[in-house]
Amino acid sequence: MSSLPSSVDIAIIGAGAAGLGAAHTLRDKGVSFVVLEARDRVGGRAYTIKASPQVTFDLGCGWLHSADRNSFVSIAEQLSFAIDNSPPPWRDQAYDAAFPRAERDDFIRALEAFFTRTAEAAKSGRDAPASDYLAPGDRWNGMIDAICTYLNGCELDQMSLLDFEAYEDTELNWRVRHGYGALVAAYGAGLPIAFNCEVTLIDHSDKRIRLTTSQGTLAADKVIVTVPTNLIADEAIRFTPELPGKVEAAAGLPLGLDNKVTLALDGWEHLPKDSGMRGRSRSARVGSFQLRPFGQPCIEGFYGGSFAREIEAAGEGALAAQAIDDVAALLGSDIRKNLKPLAESRWGADPFARGAYSHALPGHADKRAVLATPVDDRLFFAGEATPPDFFSTAHGARDSGERAAREALASLGKR
């Protein structure tokens, strides 16, 4: 858009998957609307780059989780994006020397036993830290904690048991060959979006809502808020009158941290493509790797939780350096000269994200429903933190935007 309109029926804050889902739902419904995006691009935490001429890299979400129920699968088909439905390499790995098969099997048994205990405990309806259900003294507790940081961006002591069990996983995970972020960006094409338009105040004290933005003031009858919970909890976006219930709910659903890195790989074509690799560990301070994804000449690394925060705090380049050290430790020092940093994410340092995706703190599993509830049939809330089951995913965010847009249309007397 060339300029910010002064007035619309519905304003959508955020052009991530949720905002785009809301915008598509409002199209051709006889209402005026605009999407206000603080960045200079669409997608939010879905972002694909060309890390090199040979390497396509998703800095954010990269997997079509629960693909049989993922709304982005049909969108990918409509937009002619190729989908790879090969099984993910998460449970297996290429090199026994890094983590011998017998030990991996023992770890998987301990992990599945932990999942069985949490599932049984959640039936009581009583919340607790998920860490309460680790087997005391088990040698694999650190690695189970590491798996949690990959799933939730936090360690198990920061994870609500009930929220942990509420997530719906159909265990079907696919990939978008040319990038999930590229798919989300294509989904946003042609929508009325005002870029570099940061919203700082939502004044709903009068008949019409007034939004203060970095490009001026906008009036709207309805507003759909899709920003990450950390921005609401930190009051980077303020409400007048204040909405302490929303701020408290967002604070109970903080964004954990997961960061990704890709390393150029020169040679070493004997490494099996699309293979997983992880070292054994007694702590959660361990990364996970994918060798030659889609056959590309690179290695991707994934780090989560407090270890990811520590690395990110060390500054740009620290994640790539850590990954090179870890890969060399697993495959031998000879590979070090064949690795070169290409790109890394730093989602905690991103001012418009401040983390990767949400988890509920112990005792706050109900806050997703609280955050999703409209205010006075004028303010509507969406985003990856609001679904009851597919939270923390791009498709859950998209679907929540569609839900919020339908609520807004109903409040205007439109279907």
Phi, psi and omega per residue, in radians:
M1 nan 2.494 -3.116
S2 -1.418 -0.497 -3.132
S3 -2.630 2.752 -3.135
L4 -1.402 2.217 3.077
P5 -1.175 2.714 -3.137
S6 -1.496 -0.357 -3.062
S7 -2.698 2.398 3.048
V8 -2.497 2.879 3.040
D9 -1.232 -0.807 -3.063
I10 -2.349 2.251 3.037
A11 -1.894 2.361 3.105
I12 -1.951 2.213 -3.139
I13 -1.773 1.949 3.119
G14 1.901 2.208 3.128
A15 -1.890 0.621 2.950
G16 -1.397 -2.905 -3.086
A17 -1.023 -0.669 -3.132
A18 -1.171 -0.808 3.129
G19 -1.096 -0.669 3.123
L20 -1.208 -0.666 3.076
G21 -1.086 -0.694 3.082
A22 -1.132 -0.781 -3.093
A23 -1.096 -0.751 3.120
H24 -1.098 -0.603 3.137
T25 -1.212 -0.522 -3.117
L26 -1.455 -0.281 -3.110
R27 -1.080 2.433 3.070
D28 1.067 0.454 3.111
K29 -1.871 0.150 3.086
G30 1.334 0.418 3.089
V31 -2.175 2.644 3.027
S32 -1.598 2.416 -3.134
F33 -2.663 2.815 3.063
V34 -2.562 2.584 3.050
V35 -1.800 2.211 -3.128
L36 -1.799 2.033 -3.047
E37 -2.141 2.169 -3.110
A38 -1.230 -0.499 3.134
R39 -1.452 3.138 3.073
D40 -1.756 0.337 -3.124
R41 -2.634 2.896 3.031
V42 -1.626 2.918 2.998
G43 1.959 -0.489 -3.117
G44 1.046 -2.088 -3.117
R45 -1.501 0.200 2.934
A46 -1.860 1.966 -2.982
Y47 -2.672 1.973 3.110
T48 -1.802 2.389 3.060
I49 -2.262 2.812 2.913
K50 -1.597 1.718 -3.112
A51 -1.192 -0.446 3.028
S52 -2.782 2.972 3.116
P53 -0.998 -0.431 -3.106
Q54 -1.774 -0.109 -2.975
V55 -2.223 2.059 2.972
T56 -1.691 2.293 -2.970
F57 -2.374 2.232 3.021
D58 -1.565 1.927 3.094
L59 -1.210 -0.500 3.124
G60 -1.943 -2.342 -3.066
C61 -1.013 2.474 -3.088
G62 -2.332 -0.139 -3.067
W63 -2.145 2.400 3.000
L64 -1.427 1.457 -3.109
H65 -1.164 2.613 -3.101
S66 0.797 0.984 -2.955
A67 -1.044 -0.503 3.134
D68 -1.246 -0.200 3.094
R69 -2.244 0.301 -3.061
N70 -1.639 2.067 -3.073
S71 -1.153 -0.354 3.117
F72 -1.309 -0.242 3.087
V73 -1.145 -0.856 3.132
S74 -1.189 -0.590 3.082
I75 -1.120 -0.727 3.099
A76 -1.057 -0.728 3.125
E77 -1.132 -0.722 3.130
Q78 -1.125 -0.617 -3.086
L79 -1.651 0.145 3.077
S80 1.077 0.688 3.016
F81 -1.633 2.226 -3.134
A82 -1.237 2.359 3.117
I83 -1.936 2.336 3.069
D84 -1.789 2.078 -3.105
N85 -1.860 0.442 3.036
S86 -1.147 2.546 3.120
P87 -1.062 2.477 3.103
P88 -1.187 2.711 -3.064
P89 -1.612 0.396 -2.947
W90 -1.181 -0.644 -3.027
R91 -1.607 -0.345 -3.137
D92 -1.921 2.969 3.081
Q93 -2.732 2.867 -2.923
A94 -1.415 -0.635 -2.932
Y95 -2.077 1.974 -3.139
D96 -1.120 -0.450 -3.113
A97 -1.093 -0.604 -3.126
A98 -1.263 -0.610 -3.089
F99 -2.728 1.574 -3.017
P100 -0.923 2.546 -3.059
R101 -0.932 -0.794 -3.105
A102 -1.062 -0.708 3.119
E103 -1.228 -0.652 3.094
R104 -1.088 -0.730 3.121
D105 -1.093 -0.705 3.109
D106 -1.120 -0.713 3.102
F107 -1.103 -0.788 -3.138
I108 -1.050 -0.693 3.094
R109 -1.083 -0.745 3.124
A110 -1.152 -0.690 3.124
L111 -1.116 -0.795 -3.125
E112 -1.181 -0.597 3.076
A113 -1.141 -0.677 3.079
F114 -1.092 -0.809 3.127
F115 -1.061 -0.640 3.105
T116 -1.133 -0.725 3.134
R117 -1.143 -0.743 -3.138
T118 -1.161 -0.668 3.124
A119 -1.102 -0.743 3.128
E120 -1.170 -0.738 -3.109
A121 -1.133 -0.628 -3.099
A122 -1.166 -0.381 3.136
K123 -1.088 -0.391 3.140
S124 -1.250 -0.368 -3.090
G125 1.408 0.026 3.128
R126 -1.662 2.322 -3.102
D127 -1.559 2.749 3.127
A128 -2.948 2.883 2.999
P129 -1.112 2.378 -3.141
A130 -1.066 -0.411 3.128
S131 -1.107 -0.355 3.128
D132 -1.059 -0.314 -3.021
Y133 -1.861 0.227 2.926
L134 -1.280 2.492 3.100
A135 -1.249 2.128 -3.095
P136 -0.944 2.233 3.057
G137 1.343 0.064 -3.109
D138 -1.157 2.373 -3.080
R139 -1.113 -0.361 -3.051
W140 -1.743 0.127 -3.090
N141 -1.048 -0.659 3.120
G142 -1.095 -0.733 -3.136
M143 -1.266 -0.582 3.045
I144 -1.103 -0.705 3.074
D145 -1.078 -0.693 3.111
A146 -1.077 -0.752 3.104
I147 -1.024 -0.694 3.111
C148 -1.094 -0.664 3.137
T149 -1.153 -0.544 3.079
Y150 -1.237 -0.655 -3.102
L151 -1.338 -0.690 -2.938
N152 -2.160 -0.166 -3.124
G153 1.379 0.141 -3.127
C154 -2.577 2.836 3.049
E155 -1.341 2.894 -3.011
L156 -1.137 -0.464 -3.137
D157 -1.256 -0.240 3.085
Q158 -1.789 0.138 -3.002
M159 -1.949 2.183 3.048
S160 -1.150 2.251 3.084
L161 -1.002 -0.815 -3.078
L162 -1.158 -0.657 3.098
D163 -1.205 -0.698 3.114
F164 -0.965 -0.713 -3.094
E165 -1.512 -0.280 -3.121
A166 -1.335 -0.413 -3.121
Y167 -1.098 2.329 -3.119
E168 -1.741 2.063 -3.123
D169 -2.150 1.966 3.109
T170 -1.479 0.021 3.069
E171 1.091 0.459 3.018
L172 -2.066 1.946 -3.022
N173 -2.222 2.064 -3.119
W174 -2.039 3.020 3.126
R175 -2.242 2.749 3.042
V176 -1.718 2.086 -3.000
R177 -0.980 -0.709 -3.092
H178 -1.801 0.323 2.989
G179 1.882 2.252 3.077
Y180 -1.113 -0.739 3.126
G181 -1.083 -0.652 3.093
A182 -1.135 -0.653 3.077
L183 -1.100 -0.808 -3.141
V184 -1.105 -0.693 3.112
A185 -1.096 -0.727 3.110
A186 -1.140 -0.619 3.091
Y187 -1.097 -0.514 -3.122
G188 -1.516 -0.067 -3.086
A189 -1.123 2.405 3.054
G190 1.475 0.009 3.133
L191 -1.534 2.660 3.109
P192 -1.330 1.730 -3.060
I193 -2.156 2.261 3.031
A194 -1.710 1.920 -3.105
F195 -1.492 2.856 -3.126
N196 0.917 0.676 -3.061
C197 -2.148 1.527 -3.095
E198 -1.483 2.191 3.097
V199 -1.584 2.261 -3.123
T200 -2.040 -0.363 -3.092
L201 -2.509 2.324 3.034
I202 -2.033 1.813 -3.098
D203 -1.718 1.839 -3.130
H204 -1.941 0.536 -3.095
S205 -1.423 -0.298 -3.072
D206 -1.987 -3.082 -3.115
K207 -1.070 -0.726 3.071
R208 -1.840 2.572 -3.135
I209 -1.478 2.370 3.116
R210 -1.995 2.234 -3.138
L211 -1.885 2.192 3.033
T212 -1.614 2.150 -3.095
T213 -2.244 2.984 3.104
S214 -1.233 -0.148 3.106
Q215 -1.963 0.136 -3.131
G216 2.185 -2.913 -3.067
T217 -1.870 2.479 -3.123
L218 -2.276 2.389 3.066
A219 -1.832 2.470 -3.135
A220 -2.574 2.670 3.052
D221 -1.389 -0.657 -3.128
K222 -2.328 2.646 3.109
V223 -2.334 2.339 3.055
I224 -1.930 2.046 -3.082
V225 -1.730 2.107 -3.104
T226 -2.163 0.297 -3.026
V227 -1.348 2.787 3.102
P228 -1.034 2.634 -3.077
T229 -1.030 -0.605 -3.098
N230 -1.085 -0.537 3.110
L231 -1.231 -0.605 3.097
I232 -1.287 -0.790 -3.112
A233 -1.118 -0.654 3.131
D234 -1.434 -0.050 -3.103
E235 0.983 0.647 2.947
A236 -1.136 -0.531 2.932
I237 -1.967 2.130 -3.106
R238 -1.820 2.703 3.099
F239 -2.029 2.428 2.998
T240 -2.279 2.069 -0.115
P241 -1.033 2.762 -3.104
E242 -1.132 2.672 3.106
L243 -2.163 1.308 -3.062
P244 -1.065 -0.519 3.121
G245 -1.138 -0.659 3.105
K246 -1.235 -0.727 3.129
V247 -1.099 -0.739 3.124
E248 -1.133 -0.730 3.128
A249 -1.090 -0.766 3.133
A250 -1.105 -0.668 3.130
A251 -1.145 -0.499 3.089
G252 -1.393 -0.100 -3.130
L253 -2.207 0.986 -3.060
P254 -1.178 2.755 3.030
L255 -1.444 2.142 2.976
G256 -1.310 -3.015 -3.100
L257 -2.257 2.236 2.926
D258 -2.327 2.309 3.096
N259 -2.198 2.620 -3.085
K260 -2.144 2.647 3.132
V261 -2.460 2.554 3.019
T262 -2.177 2.363 -3.108
L263 -2.039 2.242 3.043
A264 -1.147 2.415 -3.119
L265 -2.083 1.998 -3.139
D266 -1.663 1.988 -3.097
G267 1.401 -2.625 3.136
W268 0.981 0.674 3.134
E269 -1.145 -0.226 3.112
H270 -1.285 -0.242 3.064
L271 -1.124 2.269 -3.121
P272 -1.153 2.312 -3.128
K273 -1.246 2.664 3.106
D274 0.952 0.698 3.118
S275 -1.912 2.555 3.096
G276 -1.568 2.770 3.086
M277 -2.723 2.304 3.116
R278 -2.674 2.463 3.073
G279 -1.509 2.707 3.055
R280 -1.278 2.626 -3.085
S281 -2.717 2.610 3.037
R282 -1.692 0.034 3.116
S283 -2.327 3.035 3.113
A284 -1.454 0.067 -3.117
R285 -1.501 1.160 -3.092
V286 -2.566 2.440 3.109
G287 -1.656 2.956 3.092
S288 -2.181 2.486 -3.019
F289 -2.233 2.607 2.973
Q290 -2.120 2.141 -3.094
L291 -1.520 2.238 3.028
R292 0.815 1.038 3.110
P293 -1.021 2.286 -3.060
F294 1.005 0.361 -3.111
G295 1.366 0.122 -3.121
Q296 -1.234 2.677 -3.131
P297 -1.400 1.208 -3.112
C298 -2.772 2.928 2.974
I299 -2.209 2.250 3.089
E300 -1.723 2.444 3.076
G301 -2.084 2.661 -3.079
F302 -2.416 2.181 -3.122
Y303 -2.281 2.447 -3.088
G304 -2.334 2.961 3.005
G305 1.179 -2.615 -3.061
S306 -1.155 -0.492 3.081
F307 -1.142 -0.733 3.090
A308 -1.097 -0.687 3.127
R309 -1.122 -0.738 3.138
E310 -1.079 -0.763 -3.138
I311 -1.166 -0.775 -3.123
E312 -1.062 -0.685 -3.129
A313 -1.116 -0.368 3.134
A314 -1.325 -0.167 3.039
G315 1.842 3.041 -3.136
E316 -1.050 2.435 -3.139
G317 1.591 -0.288 -3.094
A318 -1.185 -0.625 -3.127
L319 -1.179 -0.754 3.110
A320 -1.098 -0.721 3.125
A321 -1.096 -0.734 3.105
Q322 -1.099 -0.760 -3.115
A323 -1.123 -0.731 3.119
I324 -1.090 -0.756 3.097
D325 -1.041 -0.761 -3.078
D326 -1.213 -0.722 3.119
V327 -1.116 -0.736 3.123
A328 -1.110 -0.637 3.111
A329 -1.155 -0.540 -3.101
L330 -1.522 -0.645 -3.034
L331 -1.904 -0.100 3.140
G332 1.859 2.609 -3.030
S333 -1.157 -0.341 -3.128
D334 -1.071 -0.458 -3.075
I335 -1.336 -0.307 -3.031
R336 -0.984 -0.734 -3.098
K337 -1.238 -0.205 -3.130
N338 -1.730 0.059 -3.118
L339 -1.914 2.447 3.111
K340 -2.478 2.337 3.109
P341 -1.078 2.376 3.056
L342 -1.980 -0.964 -3.094
A343 -2.788 2.673 3.086
E344 -2.573 2.634 3.064
S345 -1.629 2.694 3.067
R346 -2.478 1.166 -2.987
W347 -1.161 -0.495 3.101
G348 -1.172 -0.533 -3.141
A349 -1.512 -0.150 3.124
D350 -1.271 2.075 -3.046
P351 -1.147 -0.345 -3.109
F352 -1.806 0.158 3.046
A353 -2.231 -0.995 3.132
R354 1.109 0.489 3.114
G355 2.737 -3.069 -3.055
A356 -1.747 -1.132 3.096
Y357 -2.710 2.870 -2.898
S358 -1.463 2.650 2.910
H359 -2.420 2.701 3.091
A360 -1.591 2.288 3.020
L361 -1.176 2.725 3.089
P362 -0.942 2.284 -3.116
G363 1.547 0.032 -3.073
H364 -2.152 0.386 -3.108
A365 -1.109 -0.442 -3.130
D366 -1.376 -0.120 -3.008
K367 -1.276 -0.308 3.086
R368 -1.123 -0.763 3.114
A369 -1.171 -0.658 3.111
V370 -1.086 -0.788 -3.115
L371 -1.151 -0.606 -3.067
A372 -1.356 -0.252 -3.054
T373 -1.278 2.268 3.119
P374 -1.104 2.770 3.072
V375 -2.001 2.046 3.067
D376 0.968 0.451 -3.131
D377 0.968 0.480 3.120
R378 -2.267 -0.570 3.095
L379 -1.910 2.222 -3.092
F380 -2.173 2.573 -2.997
F381 -2.213 2.344 3.126
A382 -2.488 3.128 -3.126
G383 2.238 2.950 -3.037
E384 -1.124 -0.277 3.140
A385 -1.463 -0.161 -2.981
T386 -1.698 -0.379 3.130
P387 -1.180 2.609 3.126
P388 -1.370 -0.289 -3.011
D389 -2.326 -0.781 -3.110
F390 -1.722 0.649 3.104
F391 -1.142 2.833 3.100
S392 1.210 0.270 -3.138
T393 -2.219 2.753 3.113
A394 -1.184 -0.686 -3.132
H395 -1.261 -0.568 3.044
G396 -1.112 -0.691 3.080
A397 -1.105 -0.818 -3.128
R398 -1.034 -0.796 -3.122
D399 -1.125 -0.605 3.125
S400 -1.193 -0.600 3.071
G401 -1.124 -0.710 3.078
E402 -1.074 -0.765 3.122
R403 -1.074 -0.787 -3.131
A404 -1.138 -0.668 3.122
A405 -1.143 -0.665 3.093
R406 -1.147 -0.671 3.076
E407 -1.090 -0.738 -3.135
A408 -1.153 -0.726 3.105
L409 -1.101 -0.735 3.130
A410 -1.084 -0.656 -3.138
S411 -1.201 -0.387 3.068
L412 -1.589 0.019 3.141
G413 1.378 0.387 3.141
K414 -2.038 2.653 3.112
R415 -1.933 nan nan
